[in-house]
Amino acid sequence: MLRTVLLRLLWVVALLGLVTACSPAASDASPSPQARARATMPPDLPPEALDTLALIQHGGPFPYRKDGTVFQNRERRLPDMPRGYYREYTVPTPGSPDRGARRIVSGGQPPEVYYYTADHYRSFRRITPKLP
């Protein structure tokens, strides 16, 4: 219970930081990084995926302990790369009592490729965000 409350609080703090950074006082009239990313993303990608991508780009803080851990690619659904190349991150599912099924898997350090799965690694699609 306490862990859930702390994770949600951390998530709110991270979101407030993103909102503050994108406020009119903190930027000129150009579109925010999230708005630019949304323009290049599939329209059915959940908005929480953009928040997760922003956290990946900034190195965290991540709301889940498993975020940033090595993704094994055991089922070989992604291109074959050396162990440690892929990292997984949770895309929160509103209303879910746990991490849910949605993930972003990045490849490379720093990340050079991103994949999204909505069905807990059964299928992937490559996404190309335009985040700074």
JOGI-V448453 format. One record per residue. RES is the residue in one letter. BURIAL is b if it has 16 or more other C-alpha atoms within 10 Angstrom, else e. D_CENTER is the distance of its C-alpha to the mean C-alpha in Angstrom with 2 decimals. Layout:
res=RES burial=BURIAL d_center=D_CENTER
res=RES burial=BURIAL d_center=D_CENTER
This chain:
res=M burial=e d_center=23.99
res=L burial=e d_center=23.72
res=R burial=e d_center=20.50
res=T burial=e d_center=18.98
res=V burial=e d_center=20.36
res=L burial=e d_center=19.11
res=L burial=b d_center=15.50
res=R burial=e d_center=15.77
res=L burial=e d_center=17.57
res=L burial=b d_center=15.01
res=W burial=b d_center=12.33
res=V burial=e d_center=15.05
res=V burial=e d_center=15.88
res=A burial=b d_center=12.45
res=L burial=e d_center=12.52
res=L burial=e d_center=16.15
res=G burial=e d_center=15.51
res=L burial=e d_center=13.30
res=V burial=e d_center=16.05
res=T burial=e d_center=18.74
res=A burial=e d_center=17.53
res=C burial=b d_center=17.57
res=S burial=e d_center=20.91
res=P burial=e d_center=23.97
res=A burial=e d_center=25.62
res=A burial=e d_center=22.90
res=S burial=e d_center=22.79
res=D burial=e d_center=25.32
res=A burial=e d_center=25.53
res=S burial=e d_center=22.92
res=P burial=e d_center=19.77
res=S burial=b d_center=16.72
res=P burial=b d_center=13.87
res=Q burial=b d_center=11.86
res=A burial=e d_center=15.11
res=R burial=e d_center=15.55
res=A burial=b d_center=12.18
res=R burial=b d_center=13.11
res=A burial=e d_center=16.43
res=T burial=e d_center=15.27
res=M burial=b d_center=12.87
res=P burial=e d_center=14.54
res=P burial=e d_center=15.91
res=D burial=e d_center=14.93
res=L burial=e d_center=11.13
res=P burial=b d_center=10.35
res=P burial=e d_center=9.86
res=E burial=e d_center=7.36
res=A burial=b d_center=4.91
res=L burial=b d_center=6.17
res=D burial=b d_center=5.93
res=T burial=b d_center=2.45
res=L burial=b d_center=3.70
res=A burial=b d_center=6.68
res=L burial=b d_center=6.43
res=I burial=b d_center=6.07
res=Q burial=e d_center=8.84
res=H burial=e d_center=10.74
res=G burial=e d_center=10.74
res=G burial=e d_center=9.88
res=P burial=e d_center=11.39
res=F burial=b d_center=9.18
res=P burial=b d_center=10.65
res=Y burial=b d_center=11.31
res=R burial=e d_center=13.77
res=K burial=e d_center=12.48
res=D burial=b d_center=9.09
res=G burial=b d_center=9.98
res=T burial=e d_center=12.96
res=V burial=b d_center=14.61
res=F burial=b d_center=14.04
res=Q burial=e d_center=17.67
res=N burial=b d_center=17.70
res=R burial=e d_center=20.88
res=E burial=e d_center=21.27
res=R burial=e d_center=21.07
res=R burial=e d_center=19.03
res=L burial=b d_center=17.34
res=P burial=e d_center=19.71
res=D burial=e d_center=21.64
res=M burial=e d_center=20.66
res=P burial=e d_center=21.86
res=R burial=e d_center=20.55
res=G burial=e d_center=17.85
res=Y burial=b d_center=16.49
res=Y burial=b d_center=13.41
res=R burial=b d_center=10.78
res=E burial=b d_center=8.66
res=Y burial=b d_center=5.73
res=T burial=b d_center=6.31
res=V burial=b d_center=5.53
res=P burial=b d_center=8.69
res=T burial=b d_center=11.76
res=P burial=e d_center=14.30
res=G burial=e d_center=17.53
res=S burial=e d_center=16.48
res=P burial=e d_center=18.29
res=D burial=e d_center=15.99
res=R burial=b d_center=12.47
res=G burial=b d_center=13.21
res=A burial=b d_center=12.77
res=R burial=b d_center=9.44
res=R burial=b d_center=7.13
res=I burial=b d_center=5.41
res=V burial=b d_center=8.19
res=S burial=b d_center=8.98
res=G burial=b d_center=12.68
res=G burial=e d_center=14.83
res=Q burial=e d_center=15.21
res=P burial=e d_center=14.19
res=P burial=e d_center=11.70
res=E burial=e d_center=13.80
res=V burial=e d_center=12.39
res=Y burial=b d_center=9.27
res=Y burial=b d_center=9.82
res=Y burial=b d_center=8.75
res=T burial=b d_center=10.90
res=A burial=b d_center=12.10
res=D burial=e d_center=14.97
res=H burial=e d_center=14.04
res=Y burial=b d_center=14.60
res=R burial=e d_center=17.71
res=S burial=e d_center=16.56
res=F burial=b d_center=14.03
res=R burial=e d_center=13.84
res=R burial=e d_center=13.03
res=I burial=b d_center=11.10
res=T burial=e d_center=12.21
res=P burial=b d_center=10.55
res=K burial=e d_center=13.24
res=L burial=e d_center=11.71
res=P burial=e d_center=14.32
